């Protein structure tokens, strides 16, 4: 994404005004001069490296100038004619580091994705429900409890439960029905789960 001259000038003017408002020391004068001279090209580069994200590019420009302020010796070296290559290199490396950091983190999701996400039951809720059902089963008569254990907890068919308990299959069905009805009365919050 190319930076229009108007955007670059607007950004440049805002940054210059912010720097001008601070008290002027020699280091601040030098930093303000750096910003005036190299701010727009640095911003344009970082905007491209940030895939057009203005906020991220502005943050990277600011961090680049902070690095310049922290390392004044690099800016005063006689080895080169301009500090622009140093600033652009630092800015580019910061942009690369920022991109790598974003890629290392899990992707951010919007609110719409969270609202449509399936909510799974909490382990604690399941444990409480298990305890409630155990206490409710203890209130049943031994005959009803035996049928429920055979049919629902051991997974036996009506014929297998009848053979194991030594009673007719019709009795297994009726005891299972009445046992579930009694559990529905004792566990009103779980009525839908007991159908």
C-alpha positions in Angstrom: 0.0 0.0 0.0 1.6 3.2 -1.1 1.6 6.2 1.2 0.0 9.3 -0.3 2.0 12.5 0.0 -0.9 14.0 1.9 -0.9 11.2 4.5 2.9 11.4 4.8 2.7 15.2 5.3 -0.1 14.9 7.8 1.7 12.3 9.8 4.9 14.3 9.5 3.3 17.5 10.8 1.6 15.7 13.7 4.9 14.1 14.8 6.8 17.4 14.4 4.2 19.2 16.5 4.4 16.6 19.2 8.2 16.8 19.3 8.1 20.6 19.2 5.9 20.8 22.3 8.5 19.0 24.5 11.3 21.0 26.2 14.2 21.4 23.9 17.5 19.8 24.8 20.3 19.1 22.4 19.3 15.4 22.1 15.7 16.4 21.5 16.7 18.9 18.8 18.7 16.1 17.1 15.8 13.7 17.4 13.3 16.3 16.0 15.7 16.9 13.1 15.9 13.2 12.4 12.2 12.9 12.5 11.7 15.8 10.1 14.3 14.5 7.7 13.6 10.8 7.8 10.1 10.3 9.3 8.0 10.2 6.2 10.2 7.6 4.3 10.5 5.5 7.4 6.7 5.6 7.9 6.1 4.7 4.3 8.4 1.7 4.6 6.9 0.5 7.8 3.4 1.0 6.5 4.2 -1.4 3.6 5.8 -3.9 6.0 2.7 -3.7 8.3 0.3 -4.6 5.4 -1.2 -1.1 5.5 -1.9 -1.1 9.3 -1.4 2.6 10.1 -1.5 2.1 13.9 1.1 -0.7 13.8 3.3 1.4 11.4 3.1 4.4 13.7 4.1 2.3 16.7 7.1 0.9 14.8 8.2 4.4 13.7 8.0 5.5 17.3 10.0 2.5 18.5 12.6 3.2 15.8 13.1 6.7 17.0 13.3 5.5 20.6 16.1 3.2 19.5 17.8 6.1 17.8 17.4 8.1 21.0 18.8 5.2 23.1 21.8 4.8 20.7 23.1 8.3 19.8 26.5 7.0 19.1 25.2 5.1 16.1 23.7 8.3 14.7 27.0 10.3 15.1 29.3 7.8 13.5 31.5 9.2 10.7 31.3 6.0 8.8 28.3 7.0 6.7 26.9 10.1 5.1 23.3 9.6 6.2 21.5 8.0 9.2 18.6 7.0 7.0 20.0 3.5 6.2 20.5 2.8 9.9 16.9 4.0 10.7 15.4 2.0 7.9 17.3 -1.1 8.9 16.2 -0.8 12.5 12.6 -0.1 11.5 12.6 -3.1 9.1 14.0 -5.4 11.8 11.4 -4.2 14.3 8.7 -4.9 11.7 10.0 -8.4 11.1 10.2 -9.0 14.9 6.6 -7.8 15.4 5.4 -10.0 12.5 7.2 -13.1 14.0 5.7 -12.3 17.4 2.2 -12.1 16.0 2.7 -15.4 14.2 4.0 -17.1 17.3 0.8 -16.2 19.2 -2.5 -18.0 18.6 -4.7 -16.1 16.1 -7.0 -13.6 17.7 -10.7 -14.3 17.3 -13.5 -11.8 17.1 -16.6 -11.7 19.3 -18.8 -13.3 16.6 -16.7 -16.5 16.7 -16.8 -16.6 20.5 -20.6 -16.2 20.5 -21.1 -19.1 18.1 -18.6 -21.4 19.9 -20.0 -24.5 21.5 -20.0 -24.5 25.3 -18.9 -27.8 26.8 -20.1 -28.9 30.2 -17.8 -28.1 33.1 -16.1 -31.0 34.8 -17.3 -29.7 38.2 -20.9 -29.5 37.0 -20.7 -33.1 35.8 -19.3 -34.2 39.1 -22.1 -32.5 41.0 -24.7 -34.1 38.7 -23.1 -37.5 39.4 -23.3 -37.0 43.1 -26.9 -35.8 42.9 -27.9 -38.9 40.8 -26.1 -41.2 43.3 -28.0 -39.7 46.2 -31.3 -39.9 44.3 -30.8 -43.6 43.4 -30.2 -44.4 47.1 -33.8 -43.2 47.7 -35.3 -45.9 45.4 -36.5 -49.2 46.6 -34.0 -52.0 46.2 -36.1 -53.7 43.4 -36.2 -50.4 41.4 -32.5 -49.8 42.0 -31.5 -53.3 40.8 -33.4 -52.8 37.5 -31.8 -49.3 36.9 -28.3 -50.7 37.6 -28.9 -53.5 35.2 -30.5 -51.6 32.4 -28.9 -48.1 32.6 -25.6 -48.5 34.3 -24.5 -51.9 33.0 -26.3 -51.5 29.6 -28.2 -54.8 29.7 -31.2 -55.4 27.5 -34.6 -56.0 29.1 -34.2 -59.7 28.4 -30.7 -59.8 29.9 -31.8 -57.9 33.0 -34.8 -60.1 33.4 -32.6 -63.2 33.3 -30.0 -61.7 35.7 -32.7 -60.7 38.2 -34.9 -63.7 37.8 -38.1 -61.7 37.0 -40.2 -61.5 33.9 -39.3 -58.9 31.2 -42.6 -57.0 31.7 -41.7 -56.5 35.4 -38.3 -55.1 34.3 -40.0 -52.6 32.1 -42.5 -51.5 34.7 -39.9 -51.2 37.4 -37.6 -49.2 35.1 -40.5 -46.9 34.3 -41.5 -46.3 37.9 -37.8 -45.9 39.0 -37.3 -43.1 36.4 -40.5 -41.5 37.5 -39.4 -41.4 41.1 -36.0 -40.0 40.1 -37.7 -37.2 38.1 -39.5 -36.2 41.3 -36.3 -36.2 43.4 -34.2 -34.5 40.7 -36.5 -31.8 39.2 -33.6 -29.9 37.6 -32.6 -33.0 35.6 -36.0 -34.0 34.4 -35.1 -33.5 30.7 -32.1 -35.8 31.1 -34.2 -38.6 32.5 -36.5 -39.2 29.5 
